[in-house]
Amino acid sequence: MITLLAVIAAGFVLALVIRHVAAGLRDREAIKNPPVRVTEEHGWTTVATTPAPLPARVTVVSWCLALPAGWAGAALGAKVDAHSPLPLICGVAALVGCGVLITKLFKAGHDTTRLVQRKPFQVSAQGIRLPDGTLIAPGQIYAIRRGNTQSGHTVIVGGVGVVAGVSQAAAVTAHLLTQVSHTVEVEHGGRATVLAGGLTEAQANAVAMEVTRRLPGFQR
């Protein structure tokens, strides 16, 4: 029991250290890559976004789920030599390894759900150019809309028609994820294409404004 408590304590100390280092790296990354970057070249505006970071609660949940792995590692070490530091070493290693792995898996899963887009798109009076080079002419665009992959709430910011659907978050974590799950989409040809995702509301507003102000007929 004492070994298990030591593993948990050591693991969470390491988790705090890792979180502190990660926060520092995130801050430096935010300076290099602001939330929304807009550049002009040859009549085209390139819009790039930095996805909003996930809530700290996601990391906490990940490390809590890793606790059984730490216990199993400590138990395995105790079987080999219960009177040495091996149980503590094996337990901490298993806890940290599993915690990091689950955190990465959670991040990848949430980024997919949030429709995170890593590549920038371009917009001008000629239309919207997607990252793959596809050009959507203004006449093909029905609407530019802001949505949210967690709440289901959609707001039309340019075009014709109103689409809305609201669902309530079932937990605090879901509510926090909602705050960083905003998207900006373009409706064209009977489908919707995500231009940017995994955004805060402020980021989504900025991206939508950059798009609608440059498309003919979409200015509010």
ROSE-4610 file (N, C-alpha, C; in Angstrom, 1 decimal, always signed):
// ROSE-4610
residu = [M/M/M/I/I/I/T/T/T/L/L/L/L/L/L/A/A/A/V/V/V/I/I/I/A/A/A/A/A/A/G/G/G/F/F/F/V/V/V/L/L/L/A/A/A/L/L/L/V/V/V/I/I/I/R/R/R/H/H/H/V/V/V/A/A/A/A/A/A/G/G/G/L/L/L/R/R/R/D/D/D/R/R/R/E/E/E/A/A/A/I/I/I/K/K/K/N/N/N/P/P/P/P/P/P/V/V/V/R/R/R/V/V/V/T/T/T/E/E/E/E/E/E/H/H/H/G/G/G/W/W/W/T/T/T/T/T/T/V/V/V/A/A/A/T/T/T/T/T/T/P/P/P/A/A/A/P/P/P/L/L/L/P/P/P/A/A/A/R/R/R/V/V/V/T/T/T/V/V/V/V/V/V/S/S/S/W/W/W/C/C/C/L/L/L/A/A/A/L/L/L/P/P/P/A/A/A/G/G/G/W/W/W/A/A/A/G/G/G/A/A/A/A/A/A/L/L/L/G/G/G/A/A/A/K/K/K/V/V/V/D/D/D/A/A/A/H/H/H/S/S/S/P/P/P/L/L/L/P/P/P/L/L/L/I/I/I/C/C/C/G/G/G/V/V/V/A/A/A/A/A/A/L/L/L/V/V/V/G/G/G/C/C/C/G/G/G/V/V/V/L/L/L/I/I/I/T/T/T/K/K/K/L/L/L/F/F/F/K/K/K/A/A/A/G/G/G/H/H/H/D/D/D/T/T/T/T/T/T/R/R/R/L/L/L/V/V/V/Q/Q/Q/R/R/R/K/K/K/P/P/P/F/F/F/Q/Q/Q/V/V/V/S/S/S/A/A/A/Q/Q/Q/G/G/G/I/I/I/R/R/R/L/L/L/P/P/P/D/D/D/G/G/G/T/T/T/L/L/L/I/I/I/A/A/A/P/P/P/G/G/G/Q/Q/Q/I/I/I/Y/Y/Y/A/A/A/I/I/I/R/R/R/R/R/R/G/G/G/N/N/N/T/T/T/Q/Q/Q/S/S/S/G/G/G/H/H/H/T/T/T/V/V/V/I/I/I/V/V/V/G/G/G/G/G/G/V/V/V/G/G/G/V/V/V/V/V/V/A/A/A/G/G/G/V/V/V/S/S/S/Q/Q/Q/A/A/A/A/A/A/A/A/A/V/V/V/T/T/T/A/A/A/H/H/H/L/L/L/L/L/L/T/T/T/Q/Q/Q/V/V/V/S/S/S/H/H/H/T/T/T/V/V/V/E/E/E/V/V/V/E/E/E/H/H/H/G/G/G/G/G/G/R/R/R/A/A/A/T/T/T/V/V/V/L/L/L/A/A/A/G/G/G/G/G/G/L/L/L/T/T/T/E/E/E/A/A/A/Q/Q/Q/A/A/A/N/N/N/A/A/A/V/V/V/A/A/A/M/M/M/E/E/E/V/V/V/T/T/T/R/R/R/R/R/R/L/L/L/P/P/P/G/G/G/F/F/F/Q/Q/Q/R/R/R]
num = [1/1/1/2/2/2/3/3/3/4/4/4/5/5/5/6/6/6/7/7/7/8/8/8/9/9/9/10/10/10/11/11/11/12/12/12/13/13/13/14/14/14/15/15/15/16/16/16/17/17/17/18/18/18/19/19/19/20/20/20/21/21/21/22/22/22/23/23/23/24/24/24/25/25/25/26/26/26/27/27/27/28/28/28/29/29/29/30/30/30/31/31/31/32/32/32/33/33/33/34/34/34/35/35/35/36/36/36/37/37/37/38/38/38/39/39/39/40/40/40/41/41/41/42/42/42/43/43/43/44/44/44/45/45/45/46/46/46/47/47/47/48/48/48/49/49/49/50/50/50/51/51/51/52/52/52/53/53/53/54/54/54/55/55/55/56/56/56/57/57/57/58/58/58/59/59/59/60/60/60/61/61/61/62/62/62/63/63/63/64/64/64/65/65/65/66/66/66/67/67/67/68/68/68/69/69/69/70/70/70/71/71/71/72/72/72/73/73/73/74/74/74/75/75/75/76/76/76/77/77/77/78/78/78/79/79/79/80/80/80/81/81/81/82/82/82/83/83/83/84/84/84/85/85/85/86/86/86/87/87/87/88/88/88/89/89/89/90/90/90/91/91/91/92/92/92/93/93/93/94/94/94/95/95/95/96/96/96/97/97/97/98/98/98/99/99/99/100/100/100/101/101/101/102/102/102/103/103/103/104/104/104/105/105/105/106/106/106/107/107/107/108/108/108/109/109/109/110/110/110/111/111/111/112/112/112/113/113/113/114/114/114/115/115/115/116/116/116/117/117/117/118/118/118/119/119/119/120/120/120/121/121/121/122/122/122/123/123/123/124/124/124/125/125/125/126/126/126/127/127/127/128/128/128/129/129/129/130/130/130/131/131/131/132/132/132/133/133/133/134/134/134/135/135/135/136/136/136/137/137/137/138/138/138/139/139/139/140/140/140/141/141/141/142/142/142/143/143/143/144/144/144/145/145/145/146/146/146/147/147/147/148/148/148/149/149/149/150/150/150/151/151/151/152/152/152/153/153/153/154/154/154/155/155/155/156/156/156/157/157/157/158/158/158/159/159/159/160/160/160/161/161/161/162/162/162/163/163/163/164/164/164/165/165/165/166/166/166/167/167/167/168/168/168/169/169/169/170/170/170/171/171/171/172/172/172/173/173/173/174/174/174/175/175/175/176/176/176/177/177/177/178/178/178/179/179/179/180/180/180/181/181/181/182/182/182/183/183/183/184/184/184/185/185/185/186/186/186/187/187/187/188/188/188/189/189/189/190/190/190/191/191/191/192/192/192/193/193/193/194/194/194/195/195/195/196/196/196/197/197/197/198/198/198/199/199/199/200/200/200/201/201/201/202/202/202/203/203/203/204/204/204/205/205/205/206/206/206/207/207/207/208/208/208/209/209/209/210/210/210/211/211/211/212/212/212/213/213/213/214/214/214/215/215/215/216/216/216/217/217/217/218/218/218/219/219/219/220/220/220]
x = [+0.8/+0.0/+0.9/+1.9/+2.8/+3.5/+3.9/+4.5/+3.6/+2.3/+1.3/+1.1/+1.0/+0.8/+2.1/+3.2/+4.5/+4.5/+4.0/+3.9/+3.0/+1.8/+0.8/+1.4/+2.0/+2.6/+3.7/+4.6/+5.7/+5.2/+4.2/+3.6/+3.0/+2.2/+1.6/+2.5/+3.6/+4.7/+5.2/+5.5/+6.1/+5.0/+3.8/+2.7/+2.6/+2.8/+2.8/+4.0/+5.1/+6.3/+6.1/+5.6/+5.4/+4.3/+3.3/+2.3/+2.9/+3.8/+4.4/+5.3/+6.0/+6.9/+6.1/+5.0/+4.1/+3.5/+3.1/+2.5/+3.4/+4.7/+5.7/+5.9/+6.0/+6.1/+4.9/+3.7/+2.5/+2.5/+3.0/+3.1/+4.1/+5.2/+6.2/+5.6/+4.9/+4.2/+3.2/+2.5/+1.4/+2.0/+3.2/+3.9/+4.3/+4.8/+5.2/+4.0/+3.0/+1.8/+0.6/+0.2/-1.0/-2.3/-3.4/-4.6/-5.1/-5.0/-5.4/-4.3/-3.8/-2.8/-3.3/-3.3/-3.8/-2.7/-2.5/-1.5/-2.1/-1.6/-2.1/-1.0/-1.3/-0.3/-1.0/-0.7/-1.2/-2.8/-3.4/-4.8/-5.6/-4.8/-5.4/-5.0/-6.0/-5.8/-5.6/-4.5/-4.3/-4.7/-5.6/-6.0/-5.6/-4.7/-4.2/-4.6/-5.0/-5.4/-4.6/-4.4/-3.8/-4.9/-5.2/-6.3/-6.1/-7.2/-7.2/-6.8/-6.0/-5.6/-6.8/-6.7/-7.7/-7.7/-8.9/-8.9/-8.0/-7.5/-6.6/-7.3/-8.6/-9.3/-9.1/-8.9/-8.7/-7.4/-6.3/-5.1/-5.3/-6.0/-6.3/-7.0/-8.0/-8.7/-7.8/-6.9/-6.0/-5.1/-4.6/-3.7/-4.4/-5.7/-6.5/-6.7/-6.9/-7.1/-5.9/-4.7/-3.4/-3.1/-3.8/-3.5/-3.4/-4.4/-4.3/-3.0/-2.5/-1.2/-0.1/-0.1/+1.0/+0.9/-0.3/-0.5/+0.0/-0.3/+0.1/+1.7/+2.3/+3.7/+4.4/+3.8/+4.4/+4.2/+3.1/+2.9/+3.8/+4.1/+5.1/+6.5/+6.9/+8.2/+8.3/+7.2/+7.2/+7.4/+6.9/+7.0/+8.5/+9.2/+10.6/+11.5/+11.3/+12.1/+11.3/+10.6/+9.7/+10.5/+11.8/+12.6/+13.6/+13.3/+14.2/+13.4/+14.0/+13.3/+12.5/+12.7/+12.1/+10.6/+9.8/+8.4/+8.0/+8.8/+8.5/+8.9/+10.1/+10.5/+9.6/+9.2/+8.3/+6.9/+6.4/+5.1/+5.1/+6.1/+6.2/+6.3/+7.2/+7.4/+6.1/+5.4/+4.1/+3.1/+3.0/+2.0/+2.3/+3.6/+3.9/+3.8/+4.2/+4.1/+2.6/+1.8/+0.4/-0.3/+0.1/-0.5/-0.2/+1.0/+1.4/+0.7/+0.6/-0.1/-1.6/-2.2/-3.7/-3.9/-3.1/-3.2/-3.1/-2.1/-2.0/-3.2/-3.7/-4.8/-6.1/-6.2/-7.4/-7.3/-6.1/-5.9/-6.2/-5.7/-6.0/-7.4/-8.1/-9.5/-10.3/-10.0/-10.7/-10.5/-9.2/-8.9/-9.7/-9.9/-10.8/-12.2/-12.7/-14.1/-14.3/-13.2/-13.3/-13.1/-12.8/-12.6/-11.4/-10.3/-9.2/-8.6/-8.3/-7.7/-6.3/-5.3/-3.9/-3.4/-4.0/-3.6/-4.4/-3.8/-4.5/-5.3/-6.3/-7.1/-6.9/-7.4/-7.3/-8.6/-8.8/-10.1/-9.8/-10.6/-10.5/-11.9/-12.0/-13.2/-13.5/-12.5/-12.7/-13.3/-13.3/-13.9/-13.0/-13.2/-12.4/-11.6/-10.3/-9.4/-9.0/-9.5/-9.2/-7.7/-7.3/-5.9/-5.4/-6.4/-6.0/-6.0/-6.3/-6.3/-7.6/-8.7/-10.0/-10.5/-11.0/-11.6/-13.1/-13.7/-15.1/-15.5/-16.1/-16.5/-17.6/-17.7/-18.7/-20.1/-20.4/-21.7/-22.0/-21.1/-21.3/-21.5/-21.2/-21.3/-22.7/-23.3/-24.6/-24.6/-23.6/-23.5/-22.1/-21.7/-20.5/-21.1/-20.8/-21.4/-20.4/-20.7/-20.0/-20.7/-20.1/-20.7/-19.9/-20.4/-19.7/-20.0/-18.9/-19.0/-19.5/-19.5/-19.9/-21.3/-21.7/-23.1/-24.1/-23.6/-24.5/-25.1/-24.7/-25.3/-24.6/-25.4/-24.9/-25.5/-24.6/-25.0/-24.6/-25.5/-25.2/-24.6/-23.4/-22.8/-22.8/-23.2/-23.2/-24.0/-24.8/-25.6/-27.0/-27.8/-29.2/-29.7/-30.6/-31.2/-30.6/-31.3/-30.9/-31.0/-29.9/-29.9/-29.5/-30.3/-29.9/-30.3/-29.5/-29.8/-29.0/-29.6/-28.8/-29.0/-27.9/-28.0/-27.2/-27.6/-26.9/-25.8/-24.7/-23.6/-24.0/-23.6/-24.0/-23.0/-21.8/-20.9/-20.0/-19.3/-18.4/-17.4/-16.8/-15.8/-16.3/-17.5/-18.1/-18.3/-18.7/-19.0/-17.6/-16.6/-15.3/-14.8/-15.0/-14.7/-15.5/-16.7/-17.5/-16.9/-16.2/-15.6/-14.4/-13.8/-12.7/-13.0/-14.3/-14.7/-15.5/-15.3/-16.0/-15.4/-16.2/-15.7/-16.2/-15.6/-16.1/-16.2/-17.3/-17.6/-18.2/-18.0/-18.6/-19.5/-20.8/-21.8/-21.7/-21.5/-21.4/-21.8/-22.4/-22.7/-23.5/-24.3/-25.1/-24.3/-23.2/-22.4/-21.7/-21.1/-20.4/-19.0/-18.0/-16.6/-16.1/-15.3/-14.8/-13.5/-13.5/-12.3/-11.4/-11.9/-11.1/-11.9/-11.2/-11.9/-11.0/-11.7/-11.0/-10.7/-11.6/-11.3/-12.2/-11.7/-12.5/-13.6/-14.5/-15.6/-14.9/-14.0/-13.3/-12.5/-11.9/-11.2/-12.2/-13.3/-14.3/-14.9/-15.1/-15.7/-14.7/-13.4/-12.4/-12.2/-12.2/-12.1/-13.3/-14.5/-15.7/-15.7/-15.3/-15.2/-14.2/-13.1/-12.1/-12.6/-13.4/-14.0/-15.1/-16.1/-17.3/-16.9/-15.9/-15.6/-15.0/-14.5/-13.7/-14.5/-15.6/-16.5/-17.5/-17.7/-18.7/-20.1/-20.9/-22.3/-22.5/-21.4/-21.5/-21.2/-20.9/-20.7/-22.0/-21.9/-23.1/-23.4]
y = [-1.2/+0.0/+1.3/+1.2/+2.4/+2.6/+1.5/+1.6/+2.2/+1.8/+2.3/+3.8/+4.2/+5.7/+6.4/+5.9/+6.5/+6.7/+5.6/+5.6/+6.7/+6.8/+7.8/+9.2/+9.4/+10.7/+11.1/+10.2/+10.4/+10.7/+9.9/+10.1/+11.4/+11.9/+13.2/+14.3/+14.2/+15.2/+15.3/+14.2/+14.2/+14.8/+14.5/+15.0/+16.5/+17.1/+18.5/+19.2/+18.5/+19.0/+19.0/+17.9/+17.8/+18.9/+19.0/+20.0/+21.4/+21.7/+23.1/+23.3/+22.3/+22.4/+22.6/+21.8/+21.9/+23.3/+23.8/+25.2/+26.2/+26.1/+27.0/+26.9/+25.7/+25.4/+26.0/+25.8/+26.4/+27.9/+28.5/+30.0/+30.5/+29.8/+30.2/+30.0/+28.9/+28.6/+29.6/+30.1/+31.1/+32.4/+32.7/+33.9/+33.8/+32.6/+32.4/+32.2/+31.6/+31.3/+31.9/+33.1/+33.7/+33.0/+33.2/+32.5/+32.6/+33.7/+33.9/+34.7/+34.2/+34.9/+35.2/+36.5/+36.9/+37.6/+37.1/+37.7/+38.0/+39.0/+39.4/+39.2/+38.6/+38.4/+38.2/+39.0/+38.9/+38.9/+39.7/+39.8/+38.8/+37.9/+36.8/+37.0/+36.7/+36.7/+35.3/+35.0/+33.7/+33.8/+32.9/+32.8/+31.5/+31.6/+30.4/+30.6/+29.5/+29.5/+28.5/+28.8/+27.9/+27.4/+26.1/+25.5/+25.8/+26.1/+26.4/+25.1/+25.3/+24.1/+23.5/+22.2/+21.5/+21.9/+21.8/+22.2/+21.3/+21.8/+21.1/+19.8/+19.9/+18.7/+17.5/+17.6/+16.4/+15.7/+16.5/+16.0/+15.3/+15.9/+15.3/+14.0/+13.9/+12.7/+11.6/+12.0/+11.0/+10.4/+11.2/+10.7/+9.9/+10.2/+9.4/+8.0/+8.0/+6.7/+5.8/+6.5/+5.8/+5.2/+5.5/+5.0/+3.5/+2.7/+1.3/+0.7/+1.4/+1.0/+1.2/+2.3/+2.5/+1.4/+1.1/+0.0/-1.3/-1.6/-2.9/-2.9/-1.8/-1.7/-1.9/-1.3/-1.5/-2.9/-3.6/-4.9/-5.9/-5.6/-6.4/-6.3/-5.0/-4.8/-5.5/-5.5/-6.2/-7.7/-8.2/-9.7/-10.0/-9.1/-9.4/-9.2/-8.0/-7.7/-6.7/-7.1/-6.2/-5.3/-5.7/-4.9/-4.0/-3.6/-2.7/-1.6/-0.6/+0.5/+0.1/-1.2/-1.6/-1.4/-1.7/-1.5/+0.0/+0.9/+2.3/+2.8/+2.3/+2.6/+2.1/+0.8/+0.2/+0.9/+1.2/+1.9/+3.3/+4.1/+5.4/+5.4/+4.5/+4.4/+4.0/+3.0/+2.6/+3.7/+4.4/+5.5/+6.6/+7.1/+8.2/+7.8/+6.6/+6.1/+6.0/+5.4/+5.3/+6.7/+7.6/+8.9/+9.7/+9.7/+10.4/+9.8/+8.5/+7.8/+8.2/+8.1/+8.4/+9.8/+10.7/+12.1/+12.4/+11.8/+11.9/+11.4/+10.2/+9.6/+10.5/+11.0/+11.9/+13.1/+13.7/+14.9/+14.6/+13.5/+13.1/+12.9/+12.3/+12.0/+13.3/+14.2/+15.4/+16.4/+16.3/+17.2/+16.7/+15.4/+14.9/+15.3/+15.2/+15.6/+17.1/+17.9/+19.4/+19.8/+18.9/+19.2/+20.2/+19.9/+20.8/+20.7/+21.9/+22.0/+22.6/+21.9/+22.4/+23.3/+23.2/+24.0/+25.2/+26.3/+27.6/+27.5/+28.4/+28.6/+30.0/+30.3/+31.6/+32.1/+33.4/+34.1/+35.4/+35.7/+36.9/+37.2/+38.2/+38.5/+37.4/+36.6/+35.5/+34.2/+34.2/+33.1/+32.6/+31.3/+30.7/+29.6/+29.6/+28.5/+27.6/+26.4/+25.4/+25.0/+24.4/+23.9/+23.0/+22.2/+21.3/+22.0/+23.3/+24.0/+24.2/+23.6/+23.7/+25.2/+25.7/+27.1/+27.1/+27.7/+27.8/+29.2/+29.4/+30.8/+31.3/+32.7/+33.3/+32.8/+32.6/+32.1/+30.7/+30.0/+28.6/+28.6/+29.7/+29.7/+30.2/+29.3/+29.6/+30.4/+30.0/+30.7/+30.4/+31.3/+31.1/+31.1/+30.0/+29.8/+29.5/+29.9/+29.4/+28.3/+27.3/+26.2/+25.7/+24.7/+24.1/+22.6/+21.9/+20.4/+19.8/+20.5/+19.9/+20.3/+21.6/+22.0/+21.8/+21.8/+21.7/+23.0/+24.1/+25.4/+26.0/+26.4/+27.0/+28.4/+29.3/+30.7/+31.1/+31.5/+32.0/+33.4/+33.6/+34.9/+35.6/+34.8/+35.4/+34.4/+35.0/+34.1/+34.2/+33.2/+33.2/+32.0/+32.2/+31.1/+31.1/+30.4/+30.3/+28.8/+28.2/+26.9/+26.9/+26.3/+26.3/+25.0/+24.5/+23.3/+23.3/+23.2/+23.4/+22.1/+21.6/+20.4/+20.8/+20.4/+20.8/+19.8/+20.3/+19.5/+18.7/+17.4/+16.6/+16.6/+17.2/+17.3/+18.5/+18.8/+20.0/+19.9/+18.7/+18.6/+18.9/+18.4/+18.7/+20.2/+20.8/+22.3/+23.0/+22.6/+23.2/+22.9/+21.7/+21.4/+22.3/+22.6/+23.4/+24.8/+25.3/+26.6/+26.6/+25.4/+25.4/+24.5/+24.4/+23.5/+24.3/+25.6/+26.4/+26.1/+26.2/+26.0/+27.1/+27.3/+28.1/+27.3/+27.3/+26.4/+27.2/+26.7/+27.3/+26.3/+26.7/+25.8/+26.1/+25.0/+25.1/+23.8/+23.9/+22.6/+21.6/+22.0/+21.0/+20.4/+20.9/+20.3/+21.5/+21.1/+22.1/+21.6/+22.6/+22.3/+23.1/+22.5/+23.2/+23.9/+25.2/+26.1/+26.1/+26.1/+26.2/+25.6/+24.8/+24.2/+24.1/+23.7/+23.7/+25.1/+26.0/+27.4/+27.9/+29.0/+29.7/+30.5/+31.0/+31.8/+33.1/+33.7/+34.9/+34.6/+33.4/+33.0/+32.8/+32.1/+31.8/+33.1/+34.1/+35.4/+36.1/+36.0/+36.7/+36.1/+34.7/+34.1/+34.3/+34.2/+34.5/+35.9/+36.9/+38.3/+38.4/+37.8/+37.9/+37.4/+36.3/+35.7/+36.5/+36.9/+37.6/+39.0/+39.6/+41.0/+41.0/+39.9/+39.8/+39.2/+38.5/+37.9/+38.9/+39.1/+40.0/+39.5/+40.4/+40.1/+39.5/+39.3/+38.6/+39.6/+40.8/+41.8/+42.1/+42.1/+42.3/+43.8]
z = [+0.0/+0.0/+0.0/+0.8/+0.9/-0.5/-1.1/-2.4/-3.4/-3.4/-4.3/-4.1/-2.9/-2.6/-3.1/-2.9/-3.4/-4.9/-5.6/-7.0/-7.5/-6.8/-7.2/-7.0/-5.8/-5.5/-6.5/-6.7/-7.7/-9.1/-9.5/-10.8/-11.0/-10.0/-10.1/-10.0/-9.2/-9.2/-10.6/-11.3/-12.6/-13.6/-13.4/-14.2/-14.1/-12.9/-12.7/-13.4/-13.3/-14.0/-15.5/-16.0/-17.5/-17.9/-17.1/-17.4/-17.4/-16.4/-16.4/-17.6/-18.0/-19.1/-20.4/-20.5/-21.7/-21.8/-20.6/-20.6/-21.1/-20.7/-21.2/-22.7/-23.2/-24.6/-25.4/-24.8/-25.4/-25.5/-24.4/-24.4/-25.5/-25.6/-26.6/-28.0/-28.1/-29.4/-29.8/-28.8/-29.0/-29.5/-29.0/-29.4/-30.9/-31.3/-32.7/-33.6/-33.1/-33.9/-33.2/-33.5/-32.9/-33.2/-32.5/-32.8/-34.2/-34.8/-36.2/-37.0/-38.1/-38.9/-40.2/-40.6/-41.9/-42.7/-43.9/-44.8/-46.2/-46.8/-48.1/-49.2/-50.3/-51.4/-52.7/-53.7/-55.0/-55.1/-54.2/-54.2/-53.4/-52.9/-52.1/-50.6/-49.7/-48.3/-47.8/-47.1/-46.5/-45.1/-44.6/-43.2/-42.6/-41.6/-40.9/-39.4/-38.8/-37.4/-36.6/-35.3/-34.3/-33.5/-33.5/-32.7/-31.3/-30.6/-29.2/-28.4/-27.3/-26.5/-25.8/-25.6/-24.8/-23.4/-22.7/-21.3/-20.4/-19.3/-18.5/-17.9/-17.8/-17.3/-18.1/-19.4/-20.2/-19.8/-19.4/-19.0/-17.6/-16.7/-15.4/-15.5/-16.4/-16.6/-17.2/-18.1/-18.7/-17.6/-16.7/-15.7/-14.7/-14.4/-13.5/-14.1/-15.4/-16.0/-16.1/-15.9/-16.0/-14.6/-13.6/-12.2/-12.1/-12.8/-12.7/-13.3/-14.3/-14.9/-14.0/-13.2/-12.2/-11.1/-10.7/-9.7/-10.2/-11.5/-12.1/-12.2/-12.6/-12.7/-11.3/-10.3/-8.9/-8.5/-8.8/-8.4/-9.1/-10.4/-11.1/-10.5/-10.2/-9.6/-8.2/-7.4/-6.1/-6.2/-7.3/-7.5/-7.7/-8.4/-8.7/-7.5/-6.8/-5.6/-4.8/-3.8/-3.1/-2.1/-1.8/-0.9/-1.5/-2.8/-3.5/-4.1/-4.7/-5.3/-6.6/-7.0/-8.3/-8.4/-7.3/-7.4/-7.7/-7.0/-7.2/-8.6/-9.1/-10.4/-11.5/-11.4/-12.4/-12.3/-11.1/-11.0/-11.6/-11.3/-11.9/-13.4/-13.9/-15.3/-16.0/-15.5/-16.1/-16.0/-14.9/-14.7/-15.7/-15.8/-16.7/-18.1/-18.5/-19.9/-20.3/-19.4/-19.8/-19.8/-18.8/-18.8/-20.0/-20.5/-21.7/-22.9/-23.0/-24.1/-24.1/-23.0/-23.0/-23.3/-22.8/-23.1/-24.6/-25.2/-26.7/-27.5/-27.0/-27.7/-27.5/-26.3/-26.0/-26.9/-27.0/-27.9/-29.3/-29.8/-31.2/-31.5/-30.5/-30.6/-30.6/-29.6/-29.5/-30.7/-31.2/-32.4/-33.6/-33.7/-34.8/-34.6/-33.4/-33.1/-33.3/-33.0/-33.1/-34.6/-35.5/-36.9/-37.1/-36.3/-36.4/-37.8/-38.4/-39.7/-39.5/-40.0/-39.8/-40.9/-42.1/-43.2/-43.5/-43.9/-44.1/-45.4/-45.5/-46.7/-47.2/-48.4/-49.0/-49.4/-49.4/-49.8/-50.5/-51.5/-52.2/-52.9/-53.7/-54.4/-55.4/-55.8/-56.7/-56.1/-54.7/-54.0/-52.9/-52.6/-51.5/-52.1/-51.8/-52.3/-51.1/-51.2/-50.1/-50.1/-49.0/-48.9/-50.0/-50.6/-51.7/-53.0/-53.1/-54.3/-55.0/-54.4/-55.0/-54.8/-55.9/-55.8/-55.8/-54.8/-54.7/-55.1/-56.2/-56.7/-55.8/-55.7/-54.9/-55.3/-56.6/-57.1/-56.6/-56.1/-55.6/-54.1/-53.5/-52.0/-51.5/-50.7/-50.2/-48.9/-48.1/-46.8/-46.2/-45.3/-44.4/-43.0/-42.3/-41.0/-39.9/-38.7/-37.5/-36.9/-36.5/-35.8/-34.6/-34.0/-32.8/-32.8/-32.8/-32.9/-31.7/-30.5/-29.3/-29.0/-29.2/-28.8/-29.9/-31.2/-32.3/-32.7/-32.1/-32.4/-33.6/-34.5/-35.8/-36.0/-36.4/-36.7/-38.1/-38.9/-40.2/-40.1/-40.7/-40.7/-42.1/-43.1/-44.4/-45.3/-46.2/-47.1/-46.8/-47.2/-47.0/-46.1/-45.2/-44.4/-43.0/-42.1/-40.8/-40.4/-39.9/-39.4/-37.9/-37.1/-35.7/-35.0/-34.1/-33.3/-32.1/-31.0/-29.7/-28.9/-28.4/-27.5/-26.3/-25.1/-23.8/-23.5/-23.0/-22.6/-21.4/-21.3/-20.2/-19.0/-19.2/-18.1/-18.3/-17.2/-17.2/-18.3/-18.4/-19.5/-20.8/-21.1/-22.4/-22.6/-21.5/-21.6/-21.9/-21.2/-21.5/-22.9/-23.4/-24.8/-25.8/-25.4/-26.3/-26.6/-25.5/-25.7/-26.7/-27.0/-27.9/-29.1/-29.4/-30.5/-31.6/-31.7/-32.7/-34.1/-35.1/-36.5/-37.4/-38.6/-39.6/-40.9/-41.5/-42.6/-43.8/-45.0/-46.2/-46.8/-47.0/-47.7/-49.2/-49.9/-51.4/-52.0/-53.1/-53.9/-53.1/-52.1/-51.4/-50.2/-49.9/-48.8/-48.0/-46.9/-46.1/-45.9/-46.1/-46.0/-44.8/-43.9/-42.8/-43.2/-43.0/-43.3/-42.1/-40.9/-39.7/-38.6/-37.7/-36.6/-35.3/-34.2/-32.9/-32.4/-32.6/-32.3/-31.1/-30.5/-29.5/-30.3/-29.6/-30.2/-30.8/-30.2/-30.7/-32.0/-32.0/-33.2/-34.4/-34.1/-35.1/-35.7/-34.8/-35.2/-36.1/-35.7/-36.6/-37.9/-38.0/-39.3/-40.1/-39.6/-40.3/-40.9/-40.1/-40.5/-41.7/-41.6/-42.6/-44.0/-43.9/-45.1/-45.7/-44.9/-45.4/-45.9/-45.3/-45.7/-47.1/-47.5/-48.8/-49.9/-49.6/-50.6/-51.1/-52.3/-52.8/-52.4/-51.8/-51.5/-50.1/-49.4/-48.1/-46.9/-47.3/-46.2/-45.5/-44.1/-43.4/-43.2]
